[in-house]
Structures are given as C-alpha cells and as structure tokens.
Amino acid sequence: MPRFPTPPSDVTGPLGTYLRELWRFVESQPQISMQSFSATGTPNSVVSGFPGDMCVNIGSASTASRLWLLGGTTRSIITNKGWQLVRVVAP
C-alpha cells in the first residue's frame, strides 16, 4: 500500500518516466515517527509503518530506549507489529 498515489498512467514520455521514478524514490524513504510511551513500553500496536521506518520515543528520559526500527523485508505492507529497539553502544 503506497503512501502517495502513483502518477496518472496517461502521463507518458519523459515526464511520465520522471514522475514514476520520483514517486518510487519518495516511497522508498523511511518515515520517522515521534511517539511518547514509557521507557518500558514499545511502539507495537501504537505506531504503524512500513518495514524500515523509525520511531523516536520522545517520552523516554533514557537514550537507551529511545530509537525503534520496524523490521521486515518489503515496503509493501503497513503494520504496527515488529518494532525492534535500536541499541547504541559507545566504545
């Protein structure tokens, strides 16, 4: 399910090609959501997105539980399950 409608099919030639390439590029970019939930909570069942999207927990005082990444392989299905915590470890 795309975020934006595809360009009209009656637009052809170089302009049609350009618009479809631009649409594919925009659709492939990860979305970054901001949500507030407890440090022990998760964005599962709260935030929907496509695989590869990110969620920042703006309610967390801890940087260890702030960034989440939605797992998966294809950007064709929107879901609210499969968020994984991204742990940043300093050397």
N, C-alpha and C positions, 0 to 999 in steps of 0.2 A: 504494500500500500504506500504510494508516494505521498510526500508531504505537500507537494505542489502539483497542480495538473500539468500534464505533458503539453508541449506546444501543439497547436492545431495541425492536423495531418494535411490540411490543404495548403499549408505554407511549405513550399518546395524550394529547390535550388540551394544556392549558397546560404541564404538567410535561414531556411529550414534546417539545414545541416548545422549551422552555427547555434541556433536556438536549442536544438536537441542535445548538442554537445555541452552547452552551458547548463541545461537542465540536468543532465547526467552528473556533471561536476557538483552542482549545488546539492543534489540529492545524496551524493556520496559523502558529504561532510558530516562529521559527528555533531550532534547537538549537545550543548552544555545546559543542564537544568540546575536551578538552585531550589533547595527544599530545606525546611527546618524539621528535624526529628532528633530524638535523644541520641546521646553518644552510643547507647547500646542498641538503638533501633536500626532499621535498614530501609532503603527506598523500595524494597519489594512490596508489591500491592499498593504503592503510593504514587510512584513516578513511572510513567510509560515512556518507552522509547524504542529505538531500533538498536540492534547489536552494534557496539562500538560507541554508543552515546555515553556521556559522562554526567554524573550528578554530584554537586557540591553540597555538603551538609552545612548550611550556614548557621545552624543552631548548635553545632558542636564546638565546645571550647577546646577540644583536643584536636591537634592536627593529625593524629594517628588514625582518626576515624572520620576524616572529612571528605575524601575523594572516593567515588564509586564508579565502576565501569560496568556497562551492561554487556554480558557475554553473549556469544553466538557467532555464527559464520556468515549469514546472509542478511542484507539490509532490507529484506522484502516483508518481514513480519514485525509489526509493532507489538510489544509485550510489556508487562510490568513485573516479570519474574526473571531471575537470573543475574541480579546485580551483585557484583563482587567488590569487596573492599580493596582499594589500591593502597598498599603499604609503602611508604617511602622511608628507606633506611639510610641514614647518613653514615659514611665511612668513619 
